Amino acid sequence: MTQLVEITGLKKQFGGLTAVNEVSFSVTEGEIVALLGPNGSGKTTVLNMISGALSPTSGTIALGGDTISGLSPHRIAHKGVARTFQLVKILPSLTVAENVIAALAFKPYPLWGSAAHDRAEELLVQSGLGGRGGEYASDLTYIDQKRMELARALAAEPRLLLLDEWLSGLNPTELRVGIDLIVSLRERGMTILLVEHIMEAVRALCSRAVVMNVGKKIADGPTADVLADQAVISAYLGDAHA
C-alpha cells in the first residue's frame, strides 16, 4: 500500500501560543487512523490545516505526493479531502437531498438534475437515510443530521475523509450503527483520519493511532499498543493515575 497523506514538521502558532508543535505522521491508502489526545491537544487544529481552514505556520502536508498545505479549502476539497465537524454543519432551510446535491454540484466534475438526485439518494441509502431526502434537514434528529453530513462529505468522492468526533453524542444503539457505517466505508477502501474520544469506537475501527498532547505527538503505532502506553495514559488521566 502507498502513502496517501504525509505530514512533516507541522506547526501552528496563534500569537504566542503554539497549538501544534512539529507534528509528523503519515496515513496509508485504505487505512483508518485515529488522531487522539485530551481536549486542547491540537487534534482539530491538525484537521483544520489538512482541510485548509487554517494555514500552517510551518511544515508541510502532502496528499498523494502533492503539497496541499496552505491552499484554500475549496482547492484542497477538489484535490480529494472531505470532512465532518465536531458541531454538525447543515443547511437547515434545504431538504436532506438538497444538502447532498449542494456537495455534488461542487465536485470537480459536478452532477446536476436527475443524475444528482439519483446519486444523492444512493449516498443517503449508504448513510442510513434512504427515502428521506424530501425531509427538511432542520427536522432531523442529531444522529440523522450526522448521517446527512457524512453523505454530503461522501458526495465529494474523497480520497481522504476527515471525521472530527463524528460519533460523539450518540447513545449506545446509535454508536453501534455509526461504527458499522464507518466499517462499511473501510470495506470499500476509503482512507479515514478520525478524531475521537470514544475508545470503544477507536478499538473497533482503527488499526493505528497517533496521540497528541499539548500540541506535540507523543505516540504513533498499533492502537492496542498506543492505548497501553504509559505516556498516553498519563496524558489522558494525569500522572497520579498512570
C-alpha positions as CSV (number, residue, x, y, z in Angstrom):
1,M,0.0,0.0,0.0
2,T,1.2,3.5,-0.8
3,Q,1.1,6.5,1.5
4,L,-1.7,8.9,0.8
5,V,-1.0,11.6,3.4
6,E,2.4,12.7,4.6
7,I,2.6,15.3,7.4
8,T,6.0,16.7,8.1
9,G,7.1,19.1,10.9
10,L,3.6,20.6,11.1
11,K,3.4,23.7,13.3
12,K,0.6,26.2,14.1
13,Q,1.0,29.3,16.3
14,F,-1.7,31.7,17.4
15,G,0.3,34.7,18.6
16,G,2.4,33.3,21.5
17,L,0.5,30.0,21.7
18,T,1.9,27.0,19.8
19,A,-1.2,24.8,19.2
20,V,0.6,22.2,17.1
21,N,4.3,21.8,17.5
22,E,6.4,19.9,14.9
23,V,4.0,17.1,14.3
24,S,4.8,14.4,11.7
25,F,2.9,11.3,10.7
26,S,1.6,9.5,7.6
27,V,-1.6,7.7,6.5
28,T,-1.6,4.8,4.1
29,E,-4.2,4.4,1.4
30,G,-7.2,2.4,2.8
31,E,-6.1,2.9,6.4
32,I,-8.3,4.3,9.2
33,V,-6.1,6.2,11.7
34,A,-7.2,7.7,15.0
35,L,-5.8,11.1,16.0
36,L,-6.2,11.0,19.8
37,G,-5.4,13.2,22.7
38,P,-7.0,15.1,25.6
39,N,-9.0,18.3,24.9
40,G,-6.8,21.1,23.8
41,S,-4.0,18.9,22.5
42,G,-4.2,20.3,18.9
43,K,-6.1,17.5,17.1
44,T,-8.8,19.6,15.5
45,T,-6.2,22.2,14.6
46,V,-4.4,19.5,12.6
47,L,-7.6,18.6,10.8
48,N,-8.2,22.3,10.1
49,M,-4.8,22.6,8.5
50,I,-5.3,19.4,6.4
51,S,-8.7,20.7,5.1
52,G,-7.4,24.3,4.6
53,A,-9.4,26.1,7.2
54,L,-6.1,27.1,8.7
55,S,-2.7,27.6,7.1
56,P,0.3,26.0,8.9
57,T,2.9,28.4,10.4
58,S,5.5,25.9,9.1
59,G,5.7,22.3,7.9
60,T,4.1,20.6,5.0
61,I,1.1,18.4,4.3
62,A,1.1,16.3,1.1
63,L,-1.7,14.3,-0.4
64,G,-0.7,11.7,-2.9
65,G,2.7,13.3,-3.2
66,D,1.3,16.8,-3.9
67,T,1.7,19.5,-1.3
68,I,-1.6,20.9,-0.2
69,S,-0.6,22.8,2.9
70,G,-1.6,26.5,2.6
71,L,-4.0,26.0,-0.2
72,S,-7.6,27.4,0.1
73,P,-10.3,25.0,1.4
74,H,-12.0,24.7,-1.9
75,R,-8.8,23.8,-3.7
76,I,-8.0,21.1,-1.1
77,A,-11.5,19.8,-1.4
78,H,-11.2,19.5,-5.1
79,K,-7.9,17.5,-4.6
80,G,-9.9,14.9,-2.6
81,V,-10.3,15.9,1.0
82,A,-13.7,16.0,2.7
83,R,-14.6,16.4,6.4
84,T,-17.3,16.4,9.0
85,F,-17.2,18.8,12.0
86,Q,-17.4,18.5,15.8
87,L,-20.7,20.5,15.7
88,V,-22.8,19.3,12.8
89,K,-23.0,21.9,10.0
90,I,-26.2,21.7,7.9
91,L,-28.1,23.8,5.5
92,P,-31.2,23.9,7.6
93,S,-33.6,25.5,5.1
94,L,-32.9,22.9,2.5
95,T,-34.1,19.3,2.3
96,V,-31.9,16.4,3.1
97,A,-31.4,15.6,-0.6
98,E,-30.6,19.2,-1.4
99,N,-27.9,19.3,1.3
100,V,-26.2,16.4,-0.5
101,I,-26.9,17.8,-4.0
102,A,-25.1,21.0,-3.0
103,A,-22.0,18.9,-2.5
104,L,-22.5,17.1,-5.8
105,A,-22.7,20.4,-7.6
106,F,-19.3,21.5,-6.0
107,K,-17.3,18.5,-7.2
108,P,-14.6,19.0,-9.8
109,Y,-17.0,17.1,-12.2
110,P,-20.3,18.3,-10.9
111,L,-23.6,16.5,-11.2
112,W,-26.9,18.2,-12.0
113,G,-30.5,17.4,-12.5
114,S,-31.8,13.8,-12.3
115,A,-28.3,12.4,-12.1
116,A,-27.6,14.5,-9.0
117,H,-30.9,13.4,-7.4
118,D,-30.2,9.7,-8.2
119,R,-26.7,10.0,-6.7
120,A,-27.9,11.8,-3.7
121,E,-30.4,9.0,-2.9
122,E,-27.6,6.4,-3.3
123,L,-25.5,8.3,-0.8
124,L,-28.4,8.7,1.6
125,V,-29.1,4.9,1.4
126,Q,-25.4,4.3,2.2
127,S,-25.7,6.6,5.2
128,G,-28.9,5.1,6.5
129,L,-31.3,7.8,5.3
130,G,-32.7,6.1,2.2
131,G,-36.1,7.5,1.2
132,R,-35.8,10.6,3.5
133,G,-34.4,13.1,1.0
134,G,-37.6,15.1,1.0
135,E,-37.5,15.9,4.7
136,Y,-36.0,19.2,5.9
137,A,-32.6,19.0,7.4
138,S,-33.6,21.0,10.4
139,D,-36.2,18.4,11.3
140,L,-33.7,15.5,11.5
141,T,-32.6,14.1,14.9
142,Y,-28.9,14.6,15.9
143,I,-27.8,11.2,14.6
144,D,-29.6,11.7,11.3
145,Q,-28.0,15.1,10.8
146,K,-24.7,13.4,11.3
147,R,-25.6,10.8,8.7
148,M,-26.6,13.5,6.3
149,E,-23.4,15.4,6.9
150,L,-21.5,12.2,6.2
151,A,-23.5,11.6,3.0
152,R,-22.6,15.2,1.9
153,A,-18.9,14.5,2.6
154,L,-19.0,11.3,0.6
155,A,-20.6,13.1,-2.3
156,A,-17.2,14.7,-3.0
157,E,-15.8,11.1,-3.6
158,P,-12.9,12.0,-1.3
159,R,-9.5,10.3,-1.3
160,L,-9.3,11.3,2.3
161,L,-12.2,11.6,4.8
162,L,-11.7,13.6,8.0
163,L,-14.1,12.7,10.8
164,D,-14.0,15.1,13.8
165,E,-15.7,13.4,16.7
166,W,-18.4,12.2,14.3
167,L,-19.5,9.6,16.9
168,S,-19.8,11.9,19.9
169,G,-23.1,12.5,21.5
170,L,-24.7,9.2,20.3
171,N,-26.5,6.8,22.6
172,P,-25.2,3.2,22.7
173,T,-27.5,2.0,19.9
174,E,-26.7,4.9,17.6
175,L,-23.0,4.4,18.4
176,R,-23.1,0.8,17.1
177,V,-24.9,2.0,14.0
178,G,-22.3,4.7,13.5
179,I,-19.4,2.3,13.9
180,D,-21.0,-0.1,11.4
181,L,-21.3,2.7,8.9
182,I,-17.7,3.6,9.2
183,V,-16.7,-0.1,8.9
184,S,-18.7,-0.2,5.6
185,L,-16.6,2.7,4.4
186,R,-13.4,0.9,5.3
187,E,-14.5,-2.2,3.5
188,R,-14.9,0.0,0.3
189,G,-11.2,1.0,0.8
190,M,-11.8,4.6,2.0
191,T,-8.9,6.3,3.8
192,I,-10.0,8.0,7.0
193,L,-8.4,10.1,9.7
194,L,-10.7,10.4,12.7
195,V,-10.5,12.4,15.9
196,E,-12.5,10.5,18.5
197,H,-12.8,10.2,22.3
198,I,-14.8,7.0,22.4
199,M,-12.2,4.3,22.8
200,E,-14.7,1.5,22.0
201,A,-15.0,3.0,18.5
202,V,-11.3,3.6,18.2
203,R,-10.5,0.0,19.1
204,A,-13.2,-1.3,16.7
205,L,-12.2,0.9,13.7
206,C,-8.6,1.9,13.8
207,S,-5.6,-0.4,13.3
208,R,-3.3,2.5,14.2
209,A,-3.4,5.6,16.4
210,V,-1.5,8.8,16.7
211,V,-1.7,10.6,20.0
212,M,-1.0,14.3,20.7
213,N,-0.6,16.2,24.0
214,V,-0.1,19.9,24.4
215,G,0.5,20.2,20.6
216,K,3.1,17.5,20.3
217,K,2.9,13.9,19.1
218,I,3.6,11.6,21.9
219,A,2.8,8.2,20.4
220,D,2.2,6.5,17.0
221,G,1.6,2.8,16.4
222,P,-0.8,-0.1,16.6
223,T,-3.9,1.1,18.5
224,A,-3.7,-1.5,21.3
225,D,0.0,-0.7,22.0
226,V,-0.6,3.0,21.9
227,L,-3.6,2.9,24.3
228,A,-1.4,0.9,26.8
229,D,1.5,3.3,26.6
230,Q,2.2,5.0,29.9
231,A,2.8,8.4,28.4
232,V,-0.7,8.2,26.7
233,I,-2.3,7.1,29.9
234,S,-0.7,10.0,31.8
235,A,-1.8,12.4,29.1
236,Y,-5.4,11.4,29.5
237,L,-5.6,10.7,33.2
238,G,-2.8,12.6,34.8
239,D,0.4,11.2,36.4
240,A,-1.5,10.2,39.6
241,H,-3.4,7.6,37.6
242,A,-0.6,6.3,35.4
